[in-house]
Amino acid sequence: MRLPQFMLDLQKKLHKMFEKSNENSLSATHPSSIQEIAGRLSEEQQRLRQVEATTAPKERTLFVLGSKCVGKSVAINKFFDRDEQTTRPTLALEYSYGRRMGSGRSAQVLNVWELGSLDNAEQLLEVPMRTHGLQQLAAFIMIDLSQPQRVWADLECAYRGLRDTAQRLLQLATPQLREQLQRRALERVKHVPQDQLNSLELLPFPVVIVGGKYDIFMDLEPALKKHICRCLRSMAHLIGGALLFYSHKLPKLAKVLRDTISHLGFGSPTNPFRGHVTDYNEALSIWFGTDSWTQIGTGEAGGSCFSVERIGATLSVEVPQLLLEKQKQQLPQDPAKDAGFRESLIDEMRAQKDRELATIMRDAALRGKFESVHG
């Protein structure tokens, strides 16, 4: 049966209306569908990043070095809850690690390297830094306070070893990494007065100077303690580090060091130093960037005259210092006779002056004998 003509016309009009309606609905919903898809993709990427951050191991590295027999191994063993009655001396470089589950069930790994001796340790110093990089590195320089005459030799040797090794590695690093490490270093000393920043020689990773055997140091003469404390404070401030005194025989100090290791190794507790102590009659406790040249009392604030050499020279005048065996070998008994500085013209002139001086001394000796006989 054939439909009437008006019914056919109505059918065509309705069909055209539905086509326009479908086109309008598609044009309205199509952009929103793309936005929804993009939003879902963004959410999924964020979720994957969070899953990766919570499941991938977070790794940090601690490097412990300094004076011999100061208690480095004891501090590490106590941190890892190792009950060792007798601690054997560390001969070269020893490695240990700890692992714990952090928030979100994420695994955290802490690598700990201990350097046994500072003598001839240039190659050993590179091992922890090359193995794990500088990004997540922190160093503990432990100094034996019970031997004030060796404080500077150990402190300077440890500092220069860390600095020189870090500089060599930074030369091979990308500009982005160097910028990142510099930004972190400035962040650690953000509370230092702006006019003093130019006088600092910041290291690219956190450094904590630990004065060990404080139980012996606390009974030394006040004047001696004052000079040692001022030296250690100056050095810690210069390199943008922290400073604390420690003894495994004093539970309160032992806990502060343990918490500090945990903070730099695992990120907690957030505030391991419970106080700010600068009195040389007490155990020093000075966090990163909380000291200043003015408080230390080393002269004008912000001057460019502060340096490792000046700090060492000042301490050596106040407290005579011994040299490391390596440093003794580097200094000949008579530097003028060092084969590495031979200059024929100057050596001839020096030999002539030596002969003239010997003649004068011989004549003076003979004159003295003559006067004593006829006096």
Secondary structure, DSSP 8 states (H G I E B T S, - for coil): ----HHHHHHHHHHHHHHHHHHHHHHHHHHHHHHHHHHHHHHHHHHHHHHHHHHHS-EEEEEEEEESTTSSHHHHHHHHTT---SS-----SEEEEEEEEE-GGG-EEEEEEEEE--STT-HHHHHHHHHHH-STTEEEEEEEETT-GGGHHHHHHHHHHHHHHHHHHHHHHS-HHHHHHHHHHHHHHTTTS-GGGGGG----SS-EEEEEE-HHHHTTS-HHHHHHHHHHHHHHHHHTT-EEEE--TTSHHHHHHHHHHHHHHHH--SS------B--TTS--EE-TT---HHHHT-SSTT-TT--HHHHHHHHHHHS-----HHHHHHS-SSGGG-GGG--HHHHHHHHHHHHHHHHHHHHHHHHHHHHHHH-
